[in-house]
Amino acid sequence: MTRADFAILGAGAIGSILAAHLARAGHTVTVIARGDRARAVERDGLRIKGLADFSAQVGVITDPSQLQAADTLIVATKTPGTEAALARLKHVRVGAALSIQNGVLKNELLARAFGAQRVLGALADTSGELLPSGEVLFTRNVNLPLGEPAGGISDRARRIAGMIDEAGVRSVAVADIVSMEWSKFTVWLGLMSMAVTMRSVSWRYLMDADCAQVLVRLIREVAAVAAAQGIALVEGAAALPLRTVLEAPEPDAVEAVRKAGEQMRSRAPHHRMSALQDLEAGRPLEVEETFGYAVRKARELGLSLPLLESCHHLVAAIDRIRGAGAS
């Protein structure tokens, strides 16, 4: 049976970046992976390049029953199948559990598996790409905020964020993690829509006036879902100037998105949304756990959000037709 300081479910881009940095910093790290990826990590270790250039050896398990305990469990898989994956880890003695997955459903799933008292909210303003070679290209290292869903900054949040930050992946404990998670989610849905329809590096569609206009309108609809729940959105949790996008006249909001695209072109010219990486690699898109959740929540709250619903249908169709074509 395995015990670890950090157990990381998933050895994709972000999971690998976190695991490698924490292992290099001297922490005991176990990644839970499967198939070819598990065999590659076991054989070659984790190989990071881009913003950092190093390799690190970590423990690898393919059978979740082999994990006995973890001070911190980090969920870094794609959202499809998360509930089933966590069900196989319910036996693990976990000090704290957090998910850096896209969307806001993740904390509910963690609470069902381990109890709400074990859960920390988190989000990753950090990007990478798993390359065909097995290396991970580390492209963006802005922040990985985490905190208590009930609010406030706890000692455990400070401790875990401090370890991640000292390892080289920027992280900080925050008092308003739920607002930050929804703020990122609000923008992420728009960016994901653009990524899988435009199929280009991120800065190109941000700088396009038509794409920017659709993005602004979609973000405003998703923000209405947060507002109806009494969740205040905050600046700094997303890749766009959220306050301007939400509150400025539409032409000014569109121009702010285009300026963000200019900045991304100079700072992260190769950045591509993980959804686009999934699409091109033939992996399922994160549709129902993200778009579907927002649409269901909007209906539950009595909101009519036609662009959100249309984009949900569009992204679902892209995922379905791509899957049919691959078979």
Backbone bond lengths (Angstrom), bond angles and torsions (degrees), N, CA, C in turn:
res aa  C-N    CA-C-N  psi(-1)  N-CA   C-N-CA  omega(-1)  CA-C   N-CA-C  phi
1 M - - - 1.465 - - 1.528 110.01 -
2 T 1.318 117.28 146.94 1.452 123.16 -173.03 1.520 111.37 -109.34
3 R 1.320 115.17 137.02 1.455 122.39 170.40 1.532 107.29 -118.70
4 A 1.339 117.22 147.21 1.462 119.60 -177.32 1.520 110.50 -148.90
5 D 1.335 115.25 150.53 1.463 118.99 169.24 1.528 109.14 -65.32
6 F 1.327 114.94 -45.91 1.467 121.38 178.69 1.518 108.77 -129.37
7 A 1.318 116.82 126.27 1.457 122.50 169.22 1.514 106.88 -109.99
8 I 1.322 116.70 128.56 1.460 120.90 -176.25 1.517 108.81 -119.95
9 L 1.317 115.31 116.26 1.452 121.80 179.16 1.522 108.51 -84.06
10 G 1.326 115.71 107.92 1.457 120.82 -178.73 1.506 111.82 111.00
11 A 1.323 116.79 130.98 1.467 121.73 179.71 1.518 110.64 -121.09
12 G 1.337 115.11 37.32 1.455 119.85 171.64 1.515 110.06 -77.59
13 A 1.315 116.64 -155.48 1.463 119.98 -172.78 1.528 112.75 -62.46
14 I 1.331 118.11 -57.65 1.456 119.88 -174.24 1.522 111.43 -71.91
15 G 1.332 116.90 -39.60 1.458 119.13 175.97 1.515 111.84 -58.98
16 S 1.324 116.60 -41.08 1.465 120.94 179.67 1.521 111.49 -68.00
17 I 1.328 117.10 -40.29 1.467 120.45 179.17 1.524 110.50 -61.65
18 L 1.324 116.15 -46.84 1.460 119.77 178.90 1.527 111.45 -64.15
19 A 1.325 116.91 -48.04 1.459 120.75 -177.26 1.526 111.14 -60.85
20 A 1.318 117.13 -44.21 1.459 120.40 -178.05 1.521 111.69 -64.70
21 H 1.329 116.72 -44.52 1.467 119.53 -179.33 1.531 111.17 -65.36
22 L 1.333 116.87 -43.01 1.458 119.55 -179.37 1.524 111.59 -66.54
23 A 1.334 116.96 -38.68 1.459 119.84 177.45 1.525 110.92 -65.78
24 R 1.319 116.56 -42.13 1.466 119.79 178.76 1.524 110.93 -61.60
25 A 1.344 116.70 -31.00 1.460 121.05 -179.75 1.531 112.50 -79.74
26 G 1.323 117.42 -1.69 1.457 120.61 174.84 1.515 115.86 102.08
27 H 1.310 118.44 3.79 1.455 121.07 178.88 1.530 110.34 -82.97
28 T 1.317 116.15 151.49 1.458 121.55 173.89 1.523 108.33 -79.72
29 V 1.313 116.02 117.77 1.456 121.32 -173.55 1.526 109.84 -125.13
30 T 1.322 115.60 131.18 1.459 122.09 173.85 1.517 108.66 -122.72
31 V 1.320 116.50 128.69 1.465 119.77 174.47 1.527 108.75 -103.61
32 I 1.308 115.36 140.31 1.467 122.22 177.22 1.519 106.24 -104.06
33 A 1.308 115.80 110.58 1.457 121.34 -174.92 1.530 108.62 -138.54
34 R 1.313 116.11 -178.41 1.456 119.47 -178.31 1.520 110.26 -150.90
35 G 1.314 115.71 165.86 1.450 122.10 172.48 1.511 114.53 60.50
36 D 1.326 114.30 -146.30 1.461 121.04 -176.59 1.523 111.89 -60.60
37 R 1.334 116.10 -36.43 1.471 118.44 -178.36 1.521 110.85 -65.23
38 A 1.310 117.55 -41.70 1.466 120.38 177.82 1.515 110.89 -61.68
39 R 1.334 116.48 -43.89 1.460 119.70 -179.55 1.526 111.56 -65.28
40 A 1.335 116.79 -38.36 1.468 120.25 -179.95 1.526 111.48 -66.18
41 V 1.336 116.85 -43.02 1.467 119.87 -179.65 1.523 110.37 -67.35
42 E 1.319 116.83 -39.41 1.456 120.00 178.44 1.521 110.99 -63.74
43 R 1.320 116.71 -37.54 1.463 121.65 -177.49 1.530 112.43 -79.88
44 D 1.332 117.17 -46.36 1.470 121.40 -169.97 1.518 114.23 -108.80
45 G 1.330 117.81 -7.86 1.450 119.92 -172.25 1.516 110.84 75.16
46 L 1.312 116.68 -172.11 1.461 122.43 177.55 1.519 108.76 -97.51
47 R 1.319 115.87 125.88 1.468 121.09 -176.30 1.528 108.68 -114.96
48 I 1.307 115.43 116.11 1.463 122.02 -176.10 1.525 109.18 -110.89
49 K 1.337 116.22 139.03 1.463 120.09 172.63 1.522 108.33 -143.48
50 G 1.320 116.12 171.02 1.459 120.63 -176.57 1.511 109.59 105.29
51 L 1.347 117.20 -114.97 1.460 120.32 179.16 1.525 112.06 -66.40
52 A 1.317 117.29 -21.59 1.464 123.06 174.12 1.521 106.78 -138.84
53 D 1.323 116.27 155.23 1.463 120.12 -176.65 1.527 108.49 -138.72
54 F 1.325 116.85 96.52 1.460 121.16 -179.41 1.514 109.67 -165.39
55 S 1.327 115.37 169.33 1.459 122.39 175.17 1.520 109.10 -123.21
56 A 1.319 117.29 152.51 1.462 121.29 178.95 1.520 109.20 -146.79
57 Q 1.312 115.76 142.28 1.458 122.25 174.85 1.522 109.50 -92.12
58 V 1.301 116.37 136.38 1.464 122.08 177.28 1.521 108.42 -135.16
59 G 1.325 115.76 160.97 1.445 119.73 172.62 1.517 109.96 -72.96
60 V 1.321 116.38 145.49 1.461 121.38 -179.84 1.524 108.66 -129.67
61 I 1.328 116.44 129.43 1.454 119.87 171.51 1.522 108.76 -128.40
62 T 1.308 115.30 143.64 1.462 121.40 178.85 1.519 111.66 -105.81
63 D 1.315 115.96 -17.95 1.462 121.77 179.71 1.524 108.80 -109.85
64 P 1.338 118.75 108.67 1.469 120.67 -177.65 1.521 114.27 -55.29
65 S 1.324 117.95 -24.90 1.465 119.59 179.54 1.520 112.35 -65.09
66 Q 1.344 117.23 -15.62 1.463 121.36 179.24 1.528 112.20 -76.21
67 L 1.320 117.35 -16.18 1.460 120.56 -179.64 1.523 109.79 -88.49
68 Q 1.326 115.51 123.09 1.461 120.87 -177.80 1.522 112.01 -95.65
69 A 1.335 116.57 -45.64 1.464 119.91 -174.58 1.525 109.51 -154.45
70 A 1.311 115.03 152.22 1.464 121.54 176.23 1.515 108.73 -149.35
71 D 1.326 116.39 130.88 1.462 118.48 175.52 1.521 109.98 -60.42
72 T 1.328 115.72 -42.64 1.467 120.57 179.33 1.519 109.28 -136.06
73 L 1.319 116.31 127.59 1.461 122.37 173.60 1.523 107.91 -105.03
74 I 1.321 115.93 127.11 1.465 121.66 177.68 1.516 108.64 -116.67
75 V 1.320 116.57 121.99 1.457 121.36 178.51 1.523 108.09 -92.82
76 A 1.341 115.18 119.32 1.468 120.43 -175.74 1.522 111.30 -131.25
77 T 1.325 116.60 25.10 1.455 120.39 176.35 1.528 110.35 -86.46
78 K 1.323 116.18 170.80 1.446 120.18 167.34 1.528 108.52 -68.30
79 T 1.321 117.50 158.60 1.458 120.02 -172.52 1.534 115.13 -69.58
80 P 1.351 120.92 -33.09 1.468 117.82 -179.65 1.533 111.41 -59.43
81 G 1.312 115.92 132.87 1.454 120.63 177.52 1.514 115.46 82.16
82 T 1.337 117.83 7.83 1.464 119.99 -176.35 1.532 111.90 -62.83
83 E 1.320 116.84 -44.83 1.465 119.44 -176.73 1.527 110.91 -59.77
84 A 1.336 116.89 -42.19 1.470 120.30 179.35 1.524 110.79 -67.54
85 A 1.328 117.11 -38.65 1.454 120.30 179.49 1.523 111.50 -64.97
86 L 1.326 116.91 -41.29 1.462 120.23 179.40 1.522 111.44 -68.98
87 A 1.330 117.33 -30.72 1.461 119.95 178.46 1.520 110.99 -60.87
88 R 1.332 116.67 -30.05 1.463 121.02 -179.83 1.530 112.16 -81.31
89 L 1.334 115.85 -4.19 1.472 120.16 179.86 1.527 112.48 -114.58
90 K 1.327 118.19 6.86 1.463 120.53 -176.04 1.518 112.91 -62.13
91 H 1.330 117.12 -24.00 1.461 120.67 -179.62 1.524 113.28 -75.80
92 V 1.320 117.95 -14.73 1.465 122.14 -173.54 1.528 110.02 -73.20
93 R 1.333 115.50 134.37 1.465 120.27 173.88 1.525 107.37 -80.41
94 V 1.311 115.05 109.33 1.469 122.12 -173.36 1.524 109.30 -112.50
95 G 1.341 115.68 130.56 1.455 118.97 173.90 1.513 111.12 -75.31
96 A 1.324 115.67 -48.87 1.460 121.91 177.42 1.520 108.01 -147.48
97 A 1.316 115.93 146.56 1.459 121.77 179.15 1.516 108.83 -128.16
98 L 1.321 115.78 134.80 1.458 120.58 177.64 1.517 108.87 -142.70
99 S 1.311 115.61 155.05 1.456 121.55 -179.85 1.522 109.70 -126.25
100 I 1.325 115.66 134.26 1.464 120.51 175.39 1.525 110.21 -106.95
101 Q 1.322 116.05 22.73 1.455 121.02 177.30 1.525 110.94 -69.69
102 N 1.310 114.73 163.73 1.459 119.66 174.75 1.525 109.83 -73.44
103 G 1.314 115.84 152.19 1.452 120.88 176.81 1.515 113.01 92.20
104 V 1.340 115.24 -175.56 1.464 121.43 -176.93 1.522 112.94 -124.20
105 L 1.323 117.24 1.04 1.460 121.02 176.68 1.529 111.75 -71.11
106 K 1.313 117.26 -24.49 1.465 124.11 -169.71 1.523 113.96 -55.40
107 N 1.329 118.52 -40.69 1.467 120.33 -177.62 1.524 111.60 -67.13
108 E 1.328 116.97 -34.65 1.458 120.63 176.41 1.526 110.32 -62.72
109 L 1.333 117.18 -41.56 1.456 121.08 -179.22 1.531 111.19 -68.13
110 L 1.321 117.12 -39.27 1.470 120.17 177.53 1.524 110.90 -63.92
111 A 1.328 116.67 -40.88 1.467 120.38 -179.35 1.523 110.95 -63.89
112 R 1.327 117.07 -38.20 1.465 119.90 177.96 1.529 111.17 -64.33
113 A 1.328 116.50 -35.41 1.461 120.27 -176.02 1.519 112.87 -80.76
114 F 1.335 117.88 -40.80 1.468 120.35 -169.76 1.529 114.27 -123.19
115 G 1.336 117.15 -5.35 1.453 120.61 -175.85 1.513 110.71 95.15
116 A 1.321 115.50 140.50 1.464 120.11 -175.20 1.520 112.66 -60.68
117 Q 1.331 117.90 -28.97 1.454 120.91 -177.18 1.526 112.28 -68.20
118 R 1.325 118.36 -17.59 1.471 121.82 -179.85 1.522 112.83 -90.84
119 V 1.327 117.25 -9.14 1.464 120.74 -167.53 1.525 111.94 -92.47
120 L 1.316 115.06 134.12 1.459 123.35 167.32 1.523 108.12 -113.64
121 G 1.314 116.12 140.96 1.452 119.56 171.36 1.522 109.03 -79.86
122 A 1.322 116.26 153.98 1.464 120.01 -179.34 1.523 109.24 -162.70
123 L 1.308 115.32 159.17 1.456 121.16 170.77 1.520 107.90 -151.68
124 A 1.315 115.51 155.99 1.465 120.11 -176.94 1.520 110.42 -117.92
125 D 1.321 115.56 109.39 1.463 120.76 168.64 1.528 105.88 -93.69
126 T 1.300 113.20 59.09 1.461 123.74 -172.11 1.522 106.16 -143.55
127 S 1.319 117.69 139.89 1.465 119.10 -174.23 1.517 111.27 -136.36
128 G 1.305 114.09 152.78 1.456 121.40 175.00 1.509 109.40 -162.21
129 E 1.311 116.42 175.04 1.453 121.48 179.96 1.517 109.48 -143.40
130 L 1.314 115.96 127.72 1.456 121.64 176.25 1.521 108.15 -80.18
131 L 1.320 116.08 115.92 1.453 121.56 -175.36 1.525 111.42 -87.41
132 P 1.333 117.83 159.18 1.472 120.40 178.75 1.527 113.36 -56.75
133 S 1.322 116.89 -26.56 1.464 121.18 179.29 1.521 113.01 -71.83
134 G 1.335 116.47 -12.36 1.456 120.67 -174.66 1.515 112.60 96.09
135 E 1.332 116.89 -13.83 1.459 120.30 175.25 1.522 109.55 -73.23
136 V 1.332 115.89 159.36 1.460 121.23 176.39 1.519 108.74 -115.82
137 L 1.320 116.47 122.88 1.457 122.24 176.73 1.523 108.63 -86.51
138 F 1.316 116.11 113.92 1.468 123.50 -178.72 1.526 107.09 -89.61
139 T 1.345 117.13 109.49 1.460 120.38 -169.90 1.523 114.47 -108.87
140 R 1.329 117.64 -20.77 1.468 118.57 -173.18 1.518 109.08 -150.79
141 N 1.336 117.02 129.43 1.465 122.01 -177.09 1.522 108.34 -138.08
142 V 1.343 116.04 77.54 1.459 121.01 -175.74 1.528 111.12 -97.56
143 N 1.342 116.50 -57.58 1.470 118.23 -178.05 1.520 110.16 -170.44
144 L 1.330 115.69 148.96 1.454 122.54 171.06 1.527 106.30 -128.63
145 P 1.328 117.42 81.56 1.467 120.28 179.72 1.527 111.02 -73.56
146 L 1.311 115.92 145.30 1.461 120.28 175.14 1.517 108.89 -145.50
147 G 1.338 116.12 157.53 1.451 119.43 -177.20 1.510 112.06 -176.80
148 E 1.314 115.13 179.29 1.454 122.29 -178.61 1.532 110.26 -79.31
149 P 1.343 118.24 127.64 1.467 119.86 178.57 1.528 113.46 -57.29
150 A 1.329 117.31 -28.23 1.459 120.26 179.18 1.525 112.35 -78.89
151 G 1.312 117.83 -7.80 1.457 122.22 179.87 1.509 112.20 102.91
152 G 1.322 115.23 161.51 1.451 120.79 -179.77 1.520 111.60 85.50
153 I 1.332 115.07 165.63 1.463 121.31 -179.49 1.518 108.63 -111.10
154 S 1.303 116.74 119.53 1.466 122.37 -178.31 1.522 110.80 -96.97
155 D 1.325 115.75 164.73 1.461 120.75 176.22 1.520 111.25 -62.31
156 R 1.339 116.76 -39.27 1.461 117.75 -178.21 1.524 111.64 -68.38
157 A 1.326 116.47 -35.60 1.463 118.86 177.06 1.523 110.36 -65.12
158 R 1.330 117.16 -43.35 1.470 120.53 177.16 1.531 111.03 -60.53
159 R 1.339 115.41 -43.15 1.463 119.66 -176.13 1.526 111.26 -65.06
160 I 1.325 117.06 -47.85 1.463 120.41 -177.23 1.523 110.72 -68.18
161 A 1.341 117.02 -44.54 1.462 119.59 177.66 1.521 110.58 -61.13
162 G 1.338 116.85 -38.24 1.457 120.38 179.52 1.517 112.23 -63.30
163 M 1.329 117.50 -41.11 1.463 120.46 179.39 1.528 111.44 -65.96
164 I 1.330 116.46 -42.03 1.463 119.74 179.23 1.532 110.18 -65.05
165 D 1.333 115.96 -43.78 1.458 120.14 -178.79 1.526 111.61 -64.82
166 E 1.317 116.89 -44.81 1.462 120.30 179.10 1.521 112.02 -63.75
167 A 1.338 116.57 -26.42 1.459 120.49 178.64 1.527 112.10 -75.00
168 G 1.345 117.88 -17.24 1.454 120.20 176.09 1.508 115.76 119.35
169 V 1.331 118.02 -3.25 1.463 121.76 173.42 1.525 106.58 -104.98
170 R 1.296 117.47 115.00 1.464 120.98 -171.83 1.526 111.42 -59.44
171 S 1.333 115.02 129.57 1.456 120.60 -177.21 1.518 109.31 -152.29
172 V 1.336 115.90 151.69 1.458 120.69 -179.95 1.528 108.55 -152.82
173 A 1.332 116.18 146.68 1.464 121.04 173.60 1.522 108.53 -81.92
174 V 1.338 116.87 137.55 1.461 121.73 -177.65 1.527 109.82 -130.44
175 A 1.318 115.60 160.44 1.465 121.00 -177.42 1.522 113.25 -93.67
176 D 1.332 117.93 -14.12 1.471 121.41 -172.59 1.523 111.13 -126.12
177 I 1.316 116.74 50.95 1.466 119.97 -172.15 1.522 112.54 -64.16
178 V 1.321 119.71 -35.16 1.462 120.36 -179.30 1.527 110.51 -64.60
179 S 1.323 117.29 -42.35 1.463 120.17 175.69 1.520 110.89 -61.33
180 M 1.323 116.22 -40.09 1.460 119.65 -179.78 1.524 111.40 -68.55
181 E 1.336 116.93 -40.02 1.465 119.52 178.49 1.526 110.74 -61.91
182 W 1.324 117.05 -44.55 1.456 119.99 179.16 1.528 111.59 -68.44
183 S 1.322 117.05 -33.85 1.464 119.94 178.15 1.522 110.74 -64.06
184 K 1.327 115.65 -44.18 1.470 118.62 177.32 1.521 110.72 -65.54
185 F 1.334 116.52 -44.76 1.456 121.49 -178.59 1.524 111.17 -58.54
186 T 1.316 116.22 -41.67 1.460 121.55 -178.89 1.521 111.13 -58.15
187 V 1.320 116.72 -43.05 1.466 120.98 179.29 1.527 110.59 -78.42
188 W 1.332 116.66 -38.75 1.462 120.60 -175.33 1.522 112.03 -58.92
189 L 1.337 116.96 -40.79 1.463 118.95 -179.85 1.529 111.17 -58.95
190 G 1.335 116.43 -41.46 1.458 119.66 178.14 1.516 111.99 -66.16
191 L 1.321 116.74 -45.07 1.459 120.41 -179.35 1.524 111.09 -64.61
192 M 1.325 116.08 -39.75 1.464 119.94 179.13 1.520 110.34 -61.63
193 S 1.337 117.03 -42.22 1.466 120.63 178.30 1.518 111.06 -59.36
194 M 1.321 115.92 -46.26 1.460 120.25 -179.80 1.527 111.30 -64.54
195 A 1.328 116.24 -40.93 1.465 120.37 -175.64 1.526 112.10 -62.22
196 V 1.340 116.42 -45.55 1.463 118.06 -174.20 1.528 112.38 -82.22
197 T 1.328 118.04 -15.86 1.462 119.54 174.58 1.530 111.54 -91.89
198 M 1.316 118.06 -41.43 1.463 121.44 -179.59 1.531 112.88 -81.11
199 R 1.325 116.24 -32.41 1.473 123.01 177.66 1.523 111.94 54.82
200 S 1.324 114.89 52.37 1.459 120.58 179.81 1.520 109.79 -140.43
201 V 1.328 116.49 171.00 1.457 119.95 172.17 1.522 108.20 -58.63
202 S 1.314 115.71 154.56 1.467 120.37 -166.89 1.520 113.95 -63.17
203 W 1.330 118.17 -39.98 1.453 119.52 -172.25 1.529 112.36 -64.76
204 R 1.324 116.96 -26.21 1.460 119.01 -176.25 1.526 112.13 -65.97
205 Y 1.326 117.93 -45.77 1.469 117.57 -179.05 1.518 111.48 -78.54
206 L 1.337 118.06 -25.45 1.460 118.95 174.86 1.530 110.99 -65.50
207 M 1.313 117.49 -35.24 1.457 120.75 -178.07 1.530 113.19 -82.23
208 D 1.340 117.47 -13.22 1.452 120.37 -179.76 1.528 110.01 -80.12
209 A 1.312 117.64 128.94 1.465 121.69 -173.39 1.528 112.56 -62.50
210 D 1.329 117.55 -41.07 1.463 119.71 -178.99 1.525 110.94 -68.28
211 C 1.330 116.71 -45.03 1.464 119.53 177.77 1.524 110.52 -60.97
212 A 1.317 116.05 -42.43 1.459 120.25 -178.55 1.523 111.19 -62.02
213 Q 1.332 117.07 -37.80 1.465 120.20 179.38 1.521 111.53 -65.98
214 V 1.328 117.37 -46.07 1.462 120.38 177.42 1.523 110.15 -61.18
215 L 1.314 115.95 -40.68 1.464 120.98 -179.60 1.527 110.99 -61.47
216 V 1.311 117.49 -44.92 1.465 121.41 178.89 1.522 110.57 -60.47
217 R 1.311 117.66 -45.89 1.461 120.63 -177.16 1.537 111.27 -66.57
218 L 1.329 116.89 -38.45 1.465 119.45 179.02 1.523 111.28 -68.71
219 I 1.316 117.07 -42.00 1.466 120.43 178.19 1.529 110.16 -59.89
220 R 1.310 117.45 -40.42 1.469 120.39 -179.77 1.525 111.38 -65.52
221 E 1.328 117.38 -34.72 1.463 118.70 177.83 1.530 110.80 -69.07
222 V 1.335 117.52 -43.99 1.463 119.54 179.90 1.526 110.62 -65.20
223 A 1.321 116.85 -35.36 1.465 120.57 177.70 1.528 111.02 -60.70
224 A 1.322 117.06 -30.48 1.472 120.30 178.15 1.527 111.18 -65.59
225 V 1.325 117.63 -30.47 1.463 121.03 177.97 1.532 109.58 -67.80
226 A 1.330 116.02 -42.61 1.467 119.69 176.92 1.526 110.72 -64.17
227 A 1.332 116.77 -45.13 1.463 120.61 -177.60 1.524 111.56 -61.60
228 A 1.328 116.75 -37.42 1.459 120.20 -179.42 1.524 112.34 -66.89
229 Q 1.324 117.03 -18.31 1.468 122.06 176.99 1.522 112.57 -97.91
230 G 1.337 115.99 1.88 1.454 120.19 -179.01 1.512 113.61 77.54
231 I 1.330 117.14 20.82 1.470 121.66 -180.00 1.519 108.56 -96.05
232 A 1.326 116.13 119.04 1.462 121.20 179.07 1.521 109.37 -83.52
233 L 1.314 116.81 130.14 1.453 120.92 176.95 1.524 109.56 -85.45
234 V 1.331 115.28 149.67 1.464 120.01 -173.20 1.518 110.73 -128.32
235 E 1.299 114.84 153.35 1.462 121.92 176.80 1.521 109.39 -75.45
236 G 1.331 115.66 149.26 1.457 120.02 171.73 1.504 115.38 94.52
237 A 1.334 118.41 -6.64 1.461 120.31 -179.13 1.524 111.86 -95.82
238 A 1.319 117.08 -5.93 1.459 120.81 -176.00 1.523 109.41 -131.44
239 A 1.315 114.85 169.04 1.462 120.58 -175.25 1.528 113.00 -78.95
240 L 1.316 117.92 -2.33 1.459 122.06 -179.19 1.524 110.11 -122.47
241 P 1.335 118.08 158.52 1.470 121.44 176.49 1.527 109.82 -72.91
242 L 1.317 116.57 89.52 1.455 121.63 -166.97 1.521 112.55 -62.62
243 R 1.322 117.93 -42.01 1.463 119.56 -178.34 1.534 111.23 -59.83
244 T 1.318 116.33 -44.00 1.468 119.70 178.74 1.520 111.01 -64.79
245 V 1.335 116.56 -43.13 1.460 120.67 -179.73 1.526 110.96 -61.08
246 L 1.324 117.37 -36.60 1.457 120.94 -176.05 1.527 113.22 -85.28
247 E 1.324 118.02 -33.81 1.456 120.42 -167.97 1.523 115.24 -110.62
248 A 1.308 118.31 -23.24 1.474 120.42 -176.89 1.523 110.25 -77.15
249 P 1.333 117.91 158.20 1.465 119.86 170.84 1.524 109.37 -53.64
250 E 1.325 116.34 148.59 1.461 119.13 -171.99 1.533 113.75 -54.53
251 P 1.334 120.68 -43.56 1.470 118.53 179.21 1.529 112.60 -59.13
252 D 1.341 117.24 -37.74 1.463 120.25 178.42 1.527 110.89 -69.82
253 A 1.326 116.53 -37.25 1.466 119.97 178.02 1.527 110.51 -64.94
254 V 1.327 116.13 -42.02 1.466 120.27 177.91 1.524 110.34 -61.45
255 E 1.313 116.24 -43.13 1.473 119.75 179.82 1.531 110.94 -64.47
256 A 1.323 117.42 -35.39 1.469 120.46 177.94 1.522 110.87 -65.05
257 V 1.329 116.85 -38.49 1.469 119.89 176.61 1.522 110.19 -64.93
258 R 1.304 117.51 -41.46 1.463 120.66 -179.84 1.531 111.39 -65.14
259 K 1.318 116.59 -37.47 1.468 119.71 176.68 1.525 110.56 -66.11
260 A 1.331 116.84 -37.14 1.464 119.82 175.59 1.526 110.32 -62.20
261 G 1.329 115.86 -35.51 1.462 119.81 175.79 1.504 112.14 -64.71
262 E 1.338 116.91 -39.71 1.470 120.06 176.91 1.519 111.40 -61.42
263 Q 1.333 116.21 -42.17 1.461 120.21 178.71 1.526 110.99 -64.74
264 M 1.332 116.68 -40.39 1.460 119.30 179.49 1.524 110.94 -66.83
265 R 1.320 117.28 -35.12 1.466 119.58 178.97 1.520 111.04 -60.89
266 S 1.327 117.18 -35.79 1.465 120.08 -179.20 1.525 112.97 -85.15
267 R 1.346 116.69 -32.52 1.470 119.87 -174.26 1.518 113.65 -95.21
268 A 1.320 117.84 -34.26 1.470 121.10 -177.85 1.526 108.73 -143.33
269 P 1.341 117.51 66.32 1.462 120.41 -173.16 1.519 114.60 -65.37
270 H 1.324 117.62 -20.70 1.467 120.39 -178.03 1.532 112.61 -100.45
271 H 1.329 116.51 4.88 1.461 118.87 -176.58 1.517 111.29 -65.98
272 R 1.338 114.38 130.79 1.465 121.59 174.39 1.516 108.01 -131.28
273 M 1.319 116.19 139.82 1.454 120.48 178.20 1.524 110.09 -58.96
274 S 1.327 115.50 145.56 1.457 119.46 178.79 1.523 110.86 -60.79
275 A 1.338 117.46 -30.03 1.464 120.43 178.17 1.527 110.99 -62.03
276 L 1.325 117.10 -39.02 1.464 120.14 177.88 1.529 110.24 -68.16
277 Q 1.321 116.65 -39.40 1.461 120.23 176.33 1.530 109.81 -59.43
278 D 1.336 116.46 -42.66 1.465 120.59 179.46 1.528 110.68 -63.92
279 L 1.323 115.99 -44.88 1.460 120.58 -178.16 1.526 110.50 -58.85
280 E 1.323 116.45 -47.59 1.460 120.70 -176.80 1.523 112.19 -71.23
281 A 1.326 116.64 -25.76 1.468 120.08 179.53 1.525 112.51 -87.97
282 G 1.341 117.15 -2.59 1.458 120.11 -179.83 1.508 114.23 81.07
283 R 1.344 117.02 14.88 1.466 119.94 178.36 1.525 109.85 -89.24
284 P 1.334 117.29 152.39 1.475 120.09 178.83 1.523 111.18 -61.16
285 L 1.314 115.86 145.00 1.459 120.60 175.29 1.528 110.02 -82.00
286 E 1.323 115.48 155.37 1.461 121.44 177.31 1.525 108.05 -85.91
287 V 1.313 115.82 86.81 1.464 120.57 -172.92 1.525 111.62 -102.13
288 E 1.311 117.32 -65.27 1.463 119.85 -172.06 1.514 112.88 -69.47
289 E 1.336 117.22 -31.22 1.458 120.42 -179.13 1.530 112.36 -75.80
290 T 1.318 117.33 -13.36 1.464 121.92 -178.30 1.533 109.99 -119.40
291 F 1.322 117.45 -75.08 1.463 120.70 177.19 1.526 111.33 -58.30
292 G 1.328 115.07 -47.35 1.458 118.65 -178.19 1.520 112.08 -60.13
293 Y 1.329 116.10 -40.70 1.469 120.40 178.86 1.524 110.18 -61.45
294 A 1.338 117.38 -45.57 1.471 120.68 -178.94 1.526 111.27 -63.75
295 V 1.332 116.78 -41.36 1.464 120.31 179.56 1.522 110.55 -65.54
296 R 1.318 116.95 -44.76 1.473 119.96 179.07 1.526 111.47 -63.01
297 K 1.323 116.25 -41.05 1.465 120.01 179.11 1.529 110.65 -65.32
298 A 1.332 117.14 -40.20 1.468 120.72 178.72 1.529 110.87 -61.44
299 R 1.329 115.97 -43.95 1.467 119.23 179.19 1.529 110.75 -64.50
300 E 1.325 115.54 -40.59 1.467 120.52 178.71 1.522 110.79 -59.94
301 L 1.332 116.22 -33.91 1.461 121.72 -178.07 1.528 112.47 -89.84
302 G 1.329 117.14 0.42 1.458 121.07 177.94 1.523 113.62 76.50
303 L 1.323 117.87 27.20 1.464 122.26 -178.61 1.520 110.50 -97.41
304 S 1.320 116.66 139.50 1.463 122.41 173.79 1.525 108.13 -104.73
305 L 1.335 116.66 109.58 1.461 122.07 -174.69 1.527 108.59 -128.80
306 P 1.331 117.23 82.40 1.471 120.74 -171.31 1.523 114.46 -64.54
307 L 1.324 118.72 -36.05 1.463 118.95 -179.34 1.523 110.44 -69.84
308 L 1.320 116.94 -40.85 1.463 120.14 176.94 1.527 110.17 -59.16
309 E 1.340 117.14 -46.72 1.457 119.95 179.99 1.523 111.28 -64.41
310 S 1.323 117.73 -39.85 1.465 120.75 179.42 1.525 111.32 -64.32
311 C 1.331 116.47 -43.18 1.469 119.64 179.34 1.522 110.93 -66.48
312 H 1.331 116.82 -35.06 1.458 120.59 175.08 1.526 110.07 -59.20
313 H 1.330 117.04 -48.21 1.465 120.64 178.53 1.525 111.33 -62.24
314 L 1.329 117.07 -41.60 1.461 121.14 -178.05 1.530 111.25 -63.81
315 V 1.330 116.64 -49.00 1.460 119.88 -178.32 1.528 110.65 -65.99
316 A 1.335 116.85 -39.18 1.462 119.65 176.96 1.519 110.88 -61.64
317 A 1.338 117.38 -39.86 1.464 121.00 179.59 1.524 110.98 -67.43
318 I 1.329 117.11 -41.28 1.469 120.36 177.44 1.526 110.05 -58.87
319 D 1.325 115.35 -44.44 1.467 119.99 179.94 1.525 110.57 -64.07
320 R 1.320 117.25 -44.20 1.460 121.64 -175.91 1.530 111.44 -68.95
321 I 1.331 116.36 -44.54 1.470 119.89 -177.30 1.527 110.93 -70.31
322 R 1.335 116.41 -38.42 1.465 119.20 175.23 1.522 110.07 -60.35
323 G 1.345 116.52 -43.92 1.454 120.54 179.38 1.519 112.11 -62.76
324 A 1.334 117.41 -40.38 1.462 121.02 179.45 1.519 110.56 -67.13
325 G 1.357 115.73 -37.69 1.456 119.07 179.21 1.512 112.43 -66.63
326 A 1.351 115.69 -34.36 1.463 119.59 -178.67 1.512 111.70 -70.01
327 S 1.337 116.16 -25.42 1.463 119.27 -178.52 1.535 111.37 -91.70
